[in-house]
Amino acid sequence: MLAQENDVAVSRRLARTLIVVGERIKGAFAEAMDQLDLPVPLARTLLALEEPEPMGDLACHLRCDPSHITGIADRLEERGLVRRVAGHDRRVKLLELTADGAAMRDRIIAVATASSPTARLDQAHRVELLSLLEQLVDEPIGASHQPS
């Protein structure tokens, strides 16, 4: 019985710690994006765009309603960070980073990485933490999708 109680205590502590760390990372990311004068949804979209991607797929990837992507794309396009291009099927529009968008994406990664709570860890510990966390997700997350 004592081992089972200990397992429950560890599970609760782990869950609480993961939630707190997630909230801190999310908060640090939002503060970093404030420094760049870039709303978080726009920054997340730039991070997700590795290749030109259909807007519907991007919505799925970002786990948001497709109607939100249109507004985000409009705002990014107004800033000169993305452009809409025709896909193989001309009815499907792809979002593609511009040179300014790629540069902004690099700035997002640099600023967010430096301000992340994970910056307290050395490289070996970040790699170890990444390996452990990847065991908890069903599908690998792209290397450049999110800052560390």
C-alpha positions, 0 to 999 in steps of 0.5 A: 500500500505504501508503494502505491501511495508513493506512486500517486504522490509522485504522479501528482507532483509530476503533473503539477510540476509539468503544469507549472513549467508549461505555464512558465514557458508559455508566459516567458514566450508571451513576454519575449514576443512582446519584446518583438511587438508580435502577438503570440498567434502570429509568432506560433504561425511563423514557427510552424511554417517550415515549408509552404503549407496549406492554410487548412493544414496549418490550422490543424497543425496549430490546433485551431479553427481554420477560420482563425488562420485567415485572420492570422494570415492577413495580419502576417501578410500585412507585416510582409512576413508571409505571402499566399501562393497557389498550391498544386490545386490552385483552389488551395492557398499555401502560406509561405514565409518571405525573407522578412518572415524567415528573419523574424522567425530566427529572431523569435527563436533566439529571443524565446530560447534565451528567455525560456526557463529551459535556458537554466539547463545545460545542453546535456540536460535539455537533450535529456529532458527532450528525450523524456518528454518525447516519450510522452507524446504520440508523434515527434514534434519538429525540431524547429517548430518551438523554441527550447 
